[in-house]
């Protein structure tokens, strides 16, 4: 400020010296005044320096123009030194045109003059003019080359920057300095060209610049961006005292090299941090899906006293949107309103996206309307929120409003609005076709994201031919395109076609592998999915993620293969997913519970640090399946105490637990509080649980009243629960009532028919029993064959009732015969009233095979596709006593743990 004031005083004194001659004539004409002594005359050099200072410290463009005019008037404008200073001044005020005009008047510009022009024209975006000046320079120095390179780099012309460096090496290698190298390294990093990065590294060594701190910084940054993270890490280790830039770069380096945990280690080991350090690690956590850790890091950043920036807010809101965690999102919104006078468009877009993805569309719309500025991202976020929650009409209206306000949309906006048409109704298909026409009209049809959205839209609308037509017409197909087609054919049940697309792919990522796993599982081919996993492990370029393991654990659980499930768990431990991913831990709980290992499932559940709703639902469901109703109720109550809000599935699980354990009063209470407290509308699954709960407990009339008073149409599942209760209590009257409704629903499930036929047979009404079986024959309904399977020596052995094709069937029948003889001594009598013998039911054959081939200390685990019959239940219970073996049977409904002559179901099944 002092220097500026001095310069202005100088400018005033100079102005007095440079006043026009007419002013002197006026002064002489009034010569009556006393003549004052003449001021001392300044030298030309002093005058030039004073004028230069006045130009340098001009605060406005108008001041520079005034001085320029005075220089022209007095003839001092021919000074090249002052002309160069004026060029600097004009460029500093953005007056590139005036600088160019001044330059054209200079008769003999020197190298400094041309360098000023090259730098100024480059910064103002006039690269062609800058290159022309550079090419016409008679003599160039290092600054000339660096100015041109810097100009091209600042304008995003990275390839041209490297070309200038090549020319400099060929024509003026001796002029290449550290700045030349660092600028070119930045350009190569932006191009992500690994080969060029190696050449620049060698050049730095050749010129002896490798150990310069600026060069090492640039080398680290360039190698990270070019994917040579191992080289970057090696250079970093060679630096004795890395600066903050190097430390911040290494957070990204170690993320790419070793993963999130090592990136966090770098951050924690930093001797000092700045806001860039915090934002870098927060961005890393958010992008890698560690949303809870992202929020925790933002809290720590505040505690450390750092001011949150736009980047911090955006990453935090993104984490809250994908978590999703509305409460933390609201907290961040409050912090933004308190700290920021104006919400910029990036933070505003993140706020809209967060509220939209959390389902608070009205709040998202209000936030959007409150923003002072909108961009494509904020519009797309709002449209995407309505599309995500099936609000197709509202999404369409917003899209039309966006167009009316002349806001340009892009390929991502179009793909987002197209995704709103995924529910497949005729009106939405028509809307999707209109959008398809708009894509052609606006030229976005060839865009890969738009084509992917269109082919997915047609697939979900059951127009697979249109999807394949779009796929074939795509000039550029990415992994999403192939994955979308795999998923489309899987949904249509054509897993063979899905596999053809998978095999045709030249490159695959983990999402593609997960898609083909899902295709096999969707079509009940879990074994093929697990076989394919072995192929995936041999592919060095693909690393399984948490989705992979969740699907494979589900496949192992559905197969009832504990051995395979254990192997999958070993892989999760090897890759660190068992502790870091709650979703994987949830999958392990389900796998263990469906394999009969309820104790192991409980241990995994207890080990989860951040239990989510799915964790609690998985454990409550596990207790229910194993007949541990009281444990299911305790877990449900503990979940409520920990402020975890139950959902639809939570109540299905706890009601099922009450049903399997006869907890009538608790079940009634939960059914009532489901709507009253948590606002959950009961569905068919809840009503089926209540009918089963009341029916099994003998309250058949109350169960009937529940069905009659249902606000929705009862399904075959509900009537089937009623029929099962009637069978249990031999109530043929209500059984007829339930069966009549089942038959009216035209259910193709043979279970209800078989259940009714057995009920009639149990009460001695063989005529009606035969009539039911005759009705099945007339309707073409065939009894589903009972199938049981057991895992021995890493193989699944399946048995069907009366099927005598197993290689060891003779030995199995001998062992089974001996068992029958032994349990007769304990009072066993076959009381089954069916005409067909139950002696060779599939679960009995599997049990005998297991006893023959498994070590005496190992429990026998049997899976069955139907309900276990009463005779098999009695036989297996007695066999567990005489053989001193634990036998676990998973039937279509629940688990039965047989041990020492008793069953975990306590005869309540």
Buried (B, 14 or more C-beta within 10 A) or exposed (E): EEEEEEBBEBBEEBEEEBEEEEEEEEEEEEEEEEEEEEEEEBEEEEBBBBBBBBBBBBEEBEBBBBBBEBBEEBEBBEBBBBBBBBBBBBBBBEBBEBBBEBBEEBEEBBBBBBBBBBBBBBBBEBBEBBBEBBEEBEEBBBBBBBBBBBBBBBBEBBEBBBBBBEEBBEEBEEBBBBBBBBBBBBBBBBBEBBEBBBBBBEBBEEBEBBEBBBBBBBBBBBBBBBEBBEBBBEBBEEBEEBEBBBBBBBBBBBBBBBBBEBBBEBBEEBEEBBBBBBBBBBBBBBBBBBBBBBBBBBEEBBEEEBEBBBBBBBBBBBBBBBBBBBEBBBBBBEBBEEEBEEBBBBBBBBBBBBBBBBEBBEBBBEBBEEBEEBBBBBBBBBBBBBBBBEBBEBBBEBBEEBBEEEBEBBBBBBBBBBBBBBEBEEEBBEBBBEBBEBBEEBEBBBBBBBBBBBBBBBBBBEBBEBBBEBBEEBEEBBBBBBBBBBBBBBBBEBBEBBBEBBEEBEEBBBBBBBBBBBBBBBBEBBBBBBEBBEEBEEEEEBEBBBBBBBBBBBBBBBBBBBBBBBBBBEBBEEBEBBEBBBBBBBBBBBBBBBBBBBEBBBEBBEEBEEBBBBBBBBBBBBBBBBBBBBBBBBBBEEBBEEEBEBBBBBBBBBBBBBBBBBBBEBBBEBBEBBEEEBEBEBEBBBBBBBBBBBBBBBBBEBBBEBBEEBEEEBBBBBBBBBBBBBBBBEBBEBBBBBBEBBBEBEBEBBBBBBBBBBBBBBBEBEEBBBBBBEBBEEBEBEBEEBBBBBBBEEEBBBBBBBBEEBEEBEBBBEBBEEBBEBBEEEEBEEEBBBEEEBBBBBBBBBBBBBBBBBEEEEBBBBBBBBBBBBBBBBBBBBBBBEBEBBBBBBBEBBBBBBBEEEBBBEEBB
